[in-house]
Amino acid sequence: MNIPQFWGYGIVIVLGWTFFKIASLVTEKEDKNNINTFILANRSMSWGFVAASVLTSWTWTTTIMGAAEAGMWYGFSGGISYSLGAGLPFLILIPVILRLRAIMPNAITYTEFIGERYGYRLQQIYYVFAVAVVLYVFLEQLVGIALVFNNIFGISFKITVALMAFIVTLYIVKGGIKGFFYNNLLHFVLICILISAIFYFLTKSINLDFIYTGLSNSSRDIHNVNYNPGTLMMNSIAGFKYGVISLAVAVGQLLLDQGYYSIAMASKSRRTLLWGFLLGILVWMPVSIICANIFGHTAIALGLGSGHGIKNTTDIATYILATYCTPYVSFMFALLICSIGISTGANCLAGILTIFAVDVYKSKIKDDANDAERIKFGRIITVCIAALCAMIAIAMEGISLLKIDMFSGIFFAAPCGSLIAGLFSARTNETTSIISTFTGLILGILVWLHFGISIDSWFYGCIISLIFPIVMILLLSPFSKNKFNFTKLHFYRAK
């Protein structure tokens, strides 16, 4: 694209220095060895910080590049399905977090709740899922940023992954949750300005009649590389199935990512939490629809596809910007994707640091550990997990972001039923939860393998993995002899 590499390195250096400096300044006078300060920001964050953090944390590289793929694969219904599928699960997450904060006000992590509500065995299982969701989310951001920087600046995929992982990890272990919140304000401003500017320049360059003609042709011409009879339909069957997959994917990602619980627990009140989360997701939802319609539909009109102009459908956004716009717009897109990936990665790393510092070290490793020891342990584990993410991301060069996203739904949907049931039902027990989780996961994978790599395999696999554990819990819980006493959770204190 004839944009010098040093412009790409400039983005990395400037953003990296800026975010680290902000994290340092806002925590300069804070006690960085105090759990309440470093992990909870003294429960002082207002709804504006919460809304900005929800928006920036849930705006993934997939929101831009994956939504574009969805618009290309499923036409008009792709963007709507992506937006609703990834947005509506917040109507599950918000009541879950409100309920957790009400019945267990001194809890910081959802794994603390699992341990107190169910017991040691299920808690260990949820630790695995908590780490797995961080690996998945963070590596997907690294892959997305690296693809864009490679396409726009020609910078090595591997170098970009390593630099991004270093930047995010550095400012999270330095500034903790308060540095995370303040940096998210800058991310919020950057994302809003850059998205608006990019779509302004892009829509000035695109002929809408050309796009509509291309969509119409793809719905009729069986020889079209993007042939899809449902391209112009708002409610196509394939789009509906993808929407269900998106919902299952998002439910698992949200409920198992401690980062969103950390945002909620740092907020001033339950009211602040509620309005901050609602505002954040309402602002987020139109972004994915716009990306699907602009990028995805333009790609259809241009006849793009894997092996037809691009190596991978994840590359369509950068290709279209290079075709229609000046290099300056592509530069803005790289800056946008970098900010998006960093903010989302920071959220999941902040969450896993919290789990290991608050829950794991003192309760599982050293009973008499002080706050400084726990935070140090959390930082070390966070650095190790970030390094592992970087290594996995490097090995995933060339893989579609949307395919990674859809497969994760099968894995992360299975434990959701036990978490929700444990919050609202007194009869759900540990044994039932363990059996239902693993049964749902195994059946979901088997169904996925049975149908092969197709929309049906992901659709039925996600449905089984999400719904089957819930059905098992509903059927078996009434036969439980013991009823859990939720009152004791109100007096919980971390050991």
C-alpha positions, -999 to +999 in steps of 0.1 A: +000+000+000+031+022-002+028+034+034+063+034+050+068+009+078+079+036+102+044+050+103+032+017+117+060+016+142+051+052+151+016+042+160+029+014+183+055+037+200+032+067+205+002+047+217+023+025+239+040+054+256+007+074+260-012+045+276+017+037+299+021+074+309-016+077+316-016+046+338+015+059+356+000+094+362-034+084+375-019+059+399+011+080+409-002+088+444-021+055+448-010+026+469-002+000+442+002-027+468-034-024+481-060-047+467-088-023+472-069+004+453-052-016+426-080-040+418-112-021+427-102+016+423-118+020+457-152+013+441-153+049+429-158+048+392-188+068+377-212+057+350-192+075+324-160+055+331-181+023+332-199+030+299-166+039+281-150+008+294-179-015+284-179+000+249-141-002+244-138-036+259-166-051+238-155-034+206-131-061+193-111-063+162-138-088+153-165-060+157-149-043+127-133-071+107-155-100+117-187-080+112-174-072+077-170-109+071-205-115+084-219-090+060-200-106+032-211-142+041-247-135+050-257-103+033-281-079+049-289-103+077-252-107+086-247-073+103-281-074+121-274-109+134-239-100+145-252-069+164-281-085+181-263-118+188-234-100+204-255-072+221-285-090+236-264-112+259-257-081+280-293-085+291-281-117+307-248-104+320-263-073+337-288-092+359-261-118+367-237-091+379-264-071+398-275-104+415-239-112+424-232-078+438-265-079+458-260-114+474-222-113+478-213-076+481-177-082+492-169-106+463-146-093+436-144-123+412-171-147+400-147-176+408-150-166+445-188-170+441-184-204+424-161-216+453-185-205+480-217-215+463-206-249+449-173-260+462-136-266+454-140-290+424-162-268+403-142-237+412-111-254+397-130-260+365-140-224+363-104-213+367-096-232+336-125-216+317-114-181+330-079-186+317-091-201+284-114-171+277-085-147+282-063-168+259-090-167+232-100-130+235-064-116+238-050-137+210-078-128+187-071-091+192-034-097+186-042-116+154-065-088+142-040-060+148-011-080+132-032-087+101-040-051+096-004-039+102+010-065+079-015-055+051-011-017+055+025-012+065+041-045+056+053-050+092+059-086+101+029-104+116+051-119+144+067-085+153+033-068+156+020-095+178+050-094+202+049-055+204+011-054+211+013-080+237+041-062+255+023-028+254-010-041+268+006-062+295+029-033+306+002-008+313-021-032+330+005-045+354+016-010+360-016+009+365-042-018+376-079-012+372-077+026+376-051+030+348-074+007+328-104+030+333-086+062+325-070+048+294-104+036+282-116+073+281-088+079+255-097+047+237-134+058+236-125+092+221-101+076+195-126+050+185-155+074+180-135+099+160-117+074+138-148+053+130-167+085+121-139+098+099-132+065+081-169+060+072-172+096+061-143+092+036-154+057+025-190+066+018-179+096-002-159+072-025-184+044-028-212+043-054-242+028-036-258+018-069-227-003-077-230-020-043-267-028-047-261-041-082-234-064-069-256-076-041-284-084-065-261-103-088-247-124-059-282-134-050-290-146-086-258-157-103-247-192-092-213-185-107-207-155-085-179-162-060-202-149-033-234-165-045-261-165-018-298-165-025-304-148+009-280-118+003-308-092+001-330-108+028-331-093+063-342-127+078-323-153+058-320-188+074-282-187+073-282-152+089-305-164+116-283-194+124-253-171+125-272-148+149-278-178+173-241-187+170-232-151+179-255-151+209-240-184+222-205-171+216-212-138+234-229-153+264-199-175+271-174-148+265-192-123+287-201-145+316-166-161+319-145-130+313-136-115+347-129-082+331-166-072+330-171-082+366-140-061+375-156-031+357-189-037+376-173-042+410-152-010+406-184+011+399-198+034+426-232+016+430-255-009+414-273+020+397-240+033+382-233-003+371-267-007+354-267+026+334-231+024+325-234-011+310-267-003+292-253+029+277-220+013+266-237-016+247-264+007+231-236+028+216-218-003+205-245-020+186-248+003+155-210+000+149-211-037+138-241-031+116-224-003+098-192-023+094-211-053+079-230-031+055-201-009+043-172-033+042-190-066+037-214-055+010-187-036-009-166-068-009-196-087-024-199-061-051-162-062-059-164-100-062-138-105-034-133-138-017-106-161-004-084-167-034-102-140-054-083-107-047-076-115-011-059-143+009-085-143+037-119-128+042-106-111+073-086-089+050-116-073+032-117-041+052-081-032+046-084-042+009-115-019+004-098+010+021-067+006+000-089+005-032-112+034-025-094+057-002-061+075+003-033+060+024-042+085+051-076+067+056-058+033+058-035+048+084-065+059+104-079+024+101-046+009+115-048+033+144-084+024+150-077-014+150-047-009+173-067+011+199-096-014+197-073-044+201-054-029+230-085-019+250-102-053+246-069-071+255-065-049+285-099-058+298-093-095+298-058-092+312-071-069+340-097-096+348-072-125+350-048-104+371-077-099+395-086-136+397-050-147+405-043-118+429-076-119+448-088-155+446-061-179+437-029-169+456-042-164+491-068-192+491-049-218+472-012-210+477-004-189+507-031-184+534-013-155+552-003-136+521-005-098+523-018-075+495+016-068+481+024-105+476-010-112+460-007-084+435+029-094+426+017-129+420-012-116+398+012-095+378+036-125+372+008-148+360-006-120+338+028-116+321+030-154+316-005-156+301+001-127+278+033-143+265+015-176+259-012-157+240+014-141+218+030-174+209-004-189+200-014-159+180+018-161+160+009-197+151-026-186+139-014-163+110-039-166+081-069-179+101-103-162+098-112-142+129-149-150+124-142-188+123-122-185+155-151-165+171-178-191+161-159-221+173-154-206+208-191-206+213-192-243+217-165-243+243-175-213+264-213-218+264-213-250+284-205-237+319-229-207+317-259-226+329-243-235+362-232-200+369-266-185+363-285-213+381-262-210+411-271-173+415-309-177+414-316-213+425-309-228+459-312-264+448-285-266+421-256-285+434-219-290+425-223-326+411-252-316+388-232-286+376-201-306+368-220-333+350-241-308+330-211-287+320-190-315+306-220-333+290-230-302+272-194-295+261-188-330+248-221-333+230-216-298+214-182-309+201-195-342+188-224-325+170-199-300+155-177-329+143-208-347+129-219-319+106-184-310+094-171-275+089-203-256+080-228-231+094-249-261+106-220-275+126-214-243+145-251-237+149-261-270+163-229-273+183-234-240+200-271-247+207-264-281+223-235-267+243-255-238+257-290-253+261-283-289+272-266-280+305-295-257+313-320-284+306-301-309+327-299-285+357-337-277+354-345-314+354-321-326+381-321-297+406-356-303+420-344-337+432-316-322+453-321-327+490-301-297+501-310-261+497-282-235+497-284-207+522-277-175+502-275-154+535-240-166+543-227-151+510-236-117+523-211-120+551-183-134+528-148-120+533-119-131+512-098-156+532 
